[in-house]
Amino acid sequence: MFESIGWAEILVLGVAGLFILGPERLPDAAAWVGRTVRKVREYATGARDQLKSELGPEYDELRKPLQDLQQLRGLDPKTLVANHLFGDNDNGVKPNGHAPQPAIPAKPVDPPKAGPQQSPFDPDAT
């Protein structure tokens, strides 16, 4: 539940609570927060267990898309799009459905002719 909160943030919250509530009321407030968090966890666990018992085997089918979404959390969108557009499968067909184009051999370039050459002139173009 508190995966994104580190010790530094907890320390800052404790010091802020000490200044805001004072040393007399801070222990009571911390106990209230602890009880409330525990109660919310119990409610969530009870709701999950009740849903699981009512749905039976369909509960696993319901959780599958959610687990797939959680796996997508760590993906980089740029890498995902680049792999989708330009990555190759095992069969050589790209994910966008196009097969790779064969390389076109380059035409051999004629060597330049010896001697001065005049560039073509078109009197109508000027």
Summary of the structure (lengths in Angstrom):
residues: 126
radius of gyration: 34.2
end to end distance: 76.7
largest distance: 101.7
contacts: 185
relative contact order: 0.04
helix: 60%
strand: 0%
